[in-house]
Amino acid sequence: DVERSRGLGDVYKRQILIFAGTTEGRALSEALTDAGIAHTVCVATEYGEIVLKENPLVNIHRGRMDQEEIRHFVEKGNFLAVVDATHPYATVVTQNIKAAMKDLSIPYLRLKREREEGRIEGVRYFEDHEACAEALCQTVGNILLTTGSKELHAYAVREEIRKRLFVRVLPGVESIEICHREQIPGKQIIAMQGPFGTELNEALIRQYDIGVLVTKESGQAGGFPEKIRAAEHTKIPV
């Protein structure tokens, strides 16, 4: 009937909301676009916006939001569903999204990244970045830090580590500014968009004479297996 058709039309006009910032988030946006589904993508930085493909079906919101701002944004947008495709280590963001959506009648979906099962033999694991930085003080040689710019301070604050540190970060203004703030010289900044293959990881390790590789357990989408293989091939510790 007319009323029912009108109701369905309202549903079709409503969008999916994606909190992105990962390879999976971009892939989901592209999949929805290919299916002709309009959606909104929330990204934290200018670079996060740049790497998204432009399309009339995609609306982009740039800028970090706290819990209250997220709730207001979701309520104002009248979305069909909210997909949390943020980085697995961005736990605060996920907590804020969940808390903001409490008691809302909108589905919350978490797009989870594939993770390696169990610990890898020969790799040293640490509970936090500070503990890892402490252990690095007992090592020799250059360090390839692939944990991103947000955790850089835990390592750069130690001068003995900073002078050996080669940091691989996203080629965005925010990441570069953090490197400069932490007194990382330009010759020690590798600004590239990943994930990277084993061969490129090996090339960087050899180019910068790397003695130790530091990484998050970032799963298949984050290029974690390729980092491990590159370290094995070049015989450096992780």
N, C-alpha and C positions, 0 to 999 in steps of 0.2 A: 504494500500500500504506500501512499504518498509519505506518511509520517515515517514509516520504516526506511524508505529510500533516502529521505532527508537525513535520518540518523546515520545511515551508512556513509553518506557523503561526508558528514562531519568527521567520521573516523578516518576516512581516506585522506582528509586534509591534514590530519595530525601527523607529527613527525616522530622519528626516533632520535633520541639524544645520546650522543657518544662522548664520553670523556676519554680523549685519546692521549697521544704522546708516545705511542709505541708503534712498532711495525704492524702489530695485529690491528691496532686502531685504524691505521691508514688502509690496511687491506679490507677491513670491514666496511669502511666508507666507500671504497671502490666497488665492493660487491653490491652494496645497496644502490649505488649509482647505476651500475650495470643492470640492476633489476628494476630501475625506474622508481626507486623509493626515496622520497625526500627525507632529509635528515639534517640535524645540527651537530657540529663537531666542536667541542670545547678543547682548546689547547692553551698551555700556559705561556708560551713564548712566541715571539715573532717568527723564529725559525720553524717552530711547530706548525705555523700557518703556511709558511712558504713551501714546505714539502708536500702539502696536500694538493691534490689535483683540483683545479678550478672547474666548477660545473654548476649550472643553474639549480640543480637539485640539492646542492650542498650550501648550507649556511654555516659560517665559521664565527665562533666567539673566542676572542683571544684575551687572556689575562687570568691570573690566579684568583680563585674565589674561596672565601672561608665558608663554614657550614651554613651560616645564615644566608649568605649571598647565593649559595647553591640552591637552597630550598626556595628562595624567592624566584630564581631563574627557572627552576623546574615547574613551579606553580604557575608562573606567568606564561610559560611556553605551552602548557596544556599538551604534554607529550604522551605518546602511547606507551613508551617504555624507555628506560634509561640503561645504557650499557656502560659499565665501568671497564674501560680498556687501558687503564693507566698502568704504569710500570709496576711489576710485582714488588719492587722495593719501595715504591711510593706509598707506604702504608698509611701515612697521615691523610693523604688525599682520599684513599679508599674509606677510611674511617669517617671522614667528613661527609662523603657522599652518602654512605649508609645512614649516618645520623640525620642528615638533612632530609632523607626520604622516609624517615620513621613516621608511620601512621598515614602516609600518602597511599592512595589506591592506584599506584603506578608500579608495574613490575621493575625490580632491580635485577639486572643480569651482569654477572662478572665474567669477562672474557679472560680466561686463565691461560697463561703461557706454559708450554710443555717444559718440564724441568727434568734434569738428570736424576735418575734414581740412585740413591746411595752415594757414598763418598768415593772419589777416585784415588786409587793407590798412588802414593808419591806426591800428592798435592796437600799442602798445609792449609788448614781451615782455621778461621778466627771468628769469634763472636761479634766483633765490631771493628771499625776502621782504626780505632786507637790501638787496639791490641796488635793489629797487622802492622801498623806503623812502628810500633815498639820492636817487633820482630825484624823489620827491615833494617833497623839500626845495627843488627848483627850480621848483615849481609855485605857483600862487596859487589862492585860493578854498577852499571846504569840500571835504572828501574823503569819499566814500561807500565804506567798506570792507566788502566782501561776502565776505571770505575766511574768516570764522568766528572764533571766539574763541581757538583754539589757536595761531594765528600772530599774535595781536594784539600781543604784546610787541615784536616787531621794529619795529612802527610807533609804539606808544605810548611807547616808551623815549625817543623824540625829542620834546622838549617843543614844538618848532615845529610838528611834525605833529599831536601829540596835541590841541592846542587847536583844530585844524581838522577833527578826525576824528569822523565819524558812523559808528558800527559797527552792522552788521546781523548779529545773532546769533540762535541758537535761543532760545526763551523758557523755557529750563531753568535751574535753580538754579546748576548748574556754570558755565554761560556767563555769567550775570549776576555771579557771584562773581569770575570772571576779569576782567570789565570793571571792577569796583570795585577789584580789586587793581592794575590797570594805570592807575588814577586817571582813568577815563573818567566824566565827570559823567552823571547820569541823563538829562539833556536831550539827550545825544548817543548814547544807546543805543536802538536800534530792535530790539526783541525780537519776532521773527515767525517762523512756520513757513513755509518755501517748498516748492516753487519758486514764483516769482512771474511773472505775466504782464507783457507789455510796458507796459501802461497803468499798473499799480501801480508799476513801476520808474520810469516817467516822473513819476508823482505824487510819489514820494519825492524824486526829484532836484529837482523844482521846490519842494516844501515846505521842504526844508532848504537850498535855494540851493546845490546841489552843483556844484563846478567840475571835479572829477576823479572817475572811477569806477575802483575797483580790484577785480578779480575773478580767481578761478582759472579755468582753462579746464575747466569742470566738466561739459561735455557737455549733451546735450539734457535729460536727467533733472534736471540741476542748474540749469536755467533760463538757461544761458549765452547762447543766441541771443536771448532776450528782453532780457537786459541790454544786449547789443550794439545791438539795435534801439532801445532806450530812449535809449542814449547818442547814437546817430545822430540821433534825433528832437529831442533837446534840445541837440545840437551841443556835447557835452563830450567830452574825450579819455578813452580807456580805457588 
